[in-house]
Amino acid sequence: MAIARALMQQPELIFADEPTASLDPRAGVEIMELLQRLSRDTGVGVLLVSHDMEHTRRYSDRILGLRDQRLQLDARSRDCSIAELKAFF
């Protein structure tokens, strides 16, 4: 429902802070696929905050990492391994 409410405002960017945190795995995948389709089909940017490295890598184009209040990681998702991401975060 929150996604539908956000889309009614015709945003240029959706900020999704842990969008699957309270969901079962199946619903989590559905939400991530929905956000990915929305971004690709409508051009709406999605900024995703997640501690789920699998979702982060699978559903994003880029991964940004902050450390000490500075951008320390900016890479294409496909170029990052789960092991590298876990080591960074």
C-alpha positions in Angstrom: 0.0 0.0 0.0 2.8 2.4 0.8 4.3 1.9 -2.7 0.9 2.7 -4.3 0.5 5.8 -2.1 4.0 7.0 -3.1 3.3 6.5 -6.8 0.1 8.6 -6.6 2.4 11.6 -6.0 4.3 10.9 -9.2 7.8 11.0 -7.6 11.1 11.1 -9.4 12.7 9.1 -6.6 11.4 6.5 -4.1 13.3 6.0 -0.9 12.9 2.4 0.2 14.4 1.9 3.7 14.5 -1.9 4.4 11.3 -2.5 2.3 11.4 -6.3 3.0 12.4 -6.3 6.7 9.0 -7.4 8.0 8.0 -9.7 5.2 8.2 -13.4 4.6 10.8 -14.4 1.9 8.2 -14.8 -0.9 6.6 -11.5 -0.3 10.1 -9.9 0.0 11.0 -11.2 -3.5 7.6 -9.9 -4.8 8.3 -6.4 -3.4 11.8 -6.3 -4.7 10.7 -7.3 -8.2 7.9 -4.7 -8.1 10.4 -1.9 -7.2 12.8 -3.1 -9.9 10.0 -3.1 -12.5 8.7 0.3 -11.5 12.2 1.7 -11.9 12.8 0.2 -15.2 9.3 0.7 -16.7 8.6 4.2 -15.4 12.1 5.7 -14.9 11.4 6.4 -11.2 14.6 6.2 -9.3 14.7 3.8 -6.3 17.1 4.4 -3.5 17.2 1.2 -1.5 18.6 0.8 1.9 19.1 -2.9 2.8 21.2 -5.2 4.9 20.2 -8.1 2.7 23.3 -8.5 0.5 21.5 -11.0 -1.8 18.7 -8.6 -2.5 21.1 -5.7 -2.8 23.1 -7.4 -5.5 20.2 -9.0 -7.3 17.9 -6.1 -7.6 20.1 -3.0 -7.9 22.2 -1.5 -10.7 24.7 0.2 -8.4 25.8 -0.3 -4.8 26.9 2.6 -2.7 28.6 2.2 0.7 29.2 4.9 3.3 31.8 4.7 6.0 32.8 7.5 8.3 30.2 9.8 6.7 31.9 9.4 3.3 31.1 7.5 0.1 33.7 4.7 0.2 32.0 2.3 -2.3 30.4 3.0 -5.6 30.3 0.0 -7.9 28.1 -1.8 -10.4 26.1 -4.5 -8.5 27.3 -7.2 -10.9 30.9 -6.4 -10.1 30.5 -7.0 -6.3 30.6 -10.4 -4.8 28.6 -11.2 -1.7 31.8 -11.9 0.2 33.1 -8.4 -0.8 29.9 -6.7 0.3 29.9 -8.6 3.7 33.5 -7.6 4.3 32.7 -3.9 3.5 29.5 -3.7 5.5 
